[in-house]
Amino acid sequence: MNQSLVRFALLALALTVSVSAFAKPKSAGVTLYQDATLNGTTLPAGEYTIKYDVDGSNAQVKFMKGSHEVASANGQVKNLTKKPDSNQVIVDTAGNTRSISEIDFGGKDTAITFTSNGASQGK
């Protein structure tokens, strides 16, 4: 009986830790070398922290300067065939603006993509 109780307690602890790991937003640092837009907001060239929450194939992304949110958008999670070496921002240069269309995370096989429809649903 005592051994079963210990096993149950360990299982409960493992489940609690794993649930809290999924609930925590992730973050990554990126550098924009030129001004770009996300969800209609212009992001000047510079260093940013990206905070993102993934729920299935959907992601909520926030670009942060320090503790200040400067832009946000909803995106879609996509699988990459090759893991990039570092974080990178893919920019769509069609038209007169440079719009962020994808964020790839270094060492991971997933990325977050933004469509003009999905990006307009953000902030």
For each residue, the residues with C-beta under 8 A, 3 or more apart:
1: 4 5
2: 5 6
3: 6 7
4: 1 7 8
5: 1 2 8 9
6: 2 3 9 10
7: 3 4 10 11
8: 4 5 11 12
9: 5 6 12 13
10: 6 7 13 14
11: 7 8 14 15
12: 8 9 15 16
13: 9 10 16 17
14: 10 11 17 18
15: 11 12 18 19
16: 12 13 19 20
17: 13 14 20 21
18: 14 15 21 22
19: 15 16 22 23
20: 16 17 23 24
21: 17 18 24
22: 18 19
23: 19 20
24: 20 21
25: 51 52 53
26: 51 52 53 54
27: 49 50 51 52
28: 49 50 52 87 103 105 106
29: 47 48 49 50 87
30: 47 48 49 50 87 88 89 103
31: 46 47 48
32: 35 36 43 44 45 46 48 89
33: 45
34: 45 91 98
35: 32 42 43 44 45 98
36: 32 42 43 89 91 97 98 99 100
37: 40 41 42 43 97 98 99 100
38: 41 43 63 71 72 73 99 100 114 119 122
39: 71 72 73 114 119 120 122 123
40: 37 119 120
41: 37 38 70 71 123
42: 35 36 37
43: 32 35 36 37 38 46 48 63 70 71 100
44: 32 35
45: 32 33 34 35
46: 31 32 43 65
47: 29 30 31
48: 29 30 31 32 43 63 64 65 70
49: 27 28 29 30 63 64 65
50: 27 28 29 30 61 62 63 64 87 103
51: 25 26 27 61 62 64
52: 25 26 27 28 59 60 61 62 103 112
53: 25 26 59 60
54: 26 58 59 77
55: 58 59 60
56: 77
57: 76 77
58: 54 55 74 75 76 77
59: 52 53 54 55 74 75 76 77 112
60: 52 53 55 72 74 75 122
61: 50 51 52 72 73 74 75 103 112 114 122
62: 50 51 52 69 71 72
63: 38 43 48 49 50 69 70 71 72
64: 48 49 50 51 67 68 69 70
65: 46 48 49 68 70
66:
67: 64
68: 64 65
69: 62 63 64 72 123
70: 41 43 48 63 64 65
71: 38 39 41 43 62 63 122 123
72: 38 39 60 61 62 63 69 122 123
73: 38 39 61 114 118 119 121 122 123
74: 58 59 60 61 114 118 119 121 122
75: 58 59 60 61 103 112 113 114 118 119
76: 57 58 59 112 113 114 115 118
77: 54 56 57 58 59 110 111 112
78: 102 110 111 112 113
79: 109 110 111
80: 83 84 104 108 109 110 111
81: 109
82: 109
83: 80 106 107 108 109
84: 80 87 88 104 105 106 107
85: 106 107
86: 106
87: 28 29 30 50 84 103 104 105 106
88: 30 84 103 104 106
89: 30 32 36 100 102 103 104
90: 100 101 102 103 104
91: 34 36 98 99 100 101
92: 98 99 100 101
93: 98
94: 99
95: 99
96:
97: 36 37
98: 34 35 36 37 91 92 93
99: 36 37 38 91 92 94 95 114 116 119
100: 36 37 38 43 89 90 91 92 103 114 119
101: 90 91 92 113 114 115
102: 78 89 90 111 112 113 114
103: 28 30 50 52 61 75 87 88 89 90 100 111 112
104: 80 84 87 88 89 90 108 111
105: 28 84 87 108 110 111
106: 28 83 84 85 86 87 88
107: 83 84 85
108: 80 83 104 105 111
109: 79 80 81 82 83
110: 77 78 79 80 105
111: 77 78 79 80 102 103 104 105 108
112: 52 59 61 75 76 77 78 102 103
113: 75 76 78 101 102 118
114: 38 39 61 73 74 75 76 99 100 101 102 118 119
115: 76 101 118 119
116: 99 119 120
117: 120 121
118: 73 74 75 76 113 114 115 121 122
119: 38 39 40 73 74 75 99 100 114 115 116 122
120: 39 40 116 117
121: 73 74 117 118
122: 38 39 60 61 71 72 73 74 118 119
123: 39 41 69 71 72 73
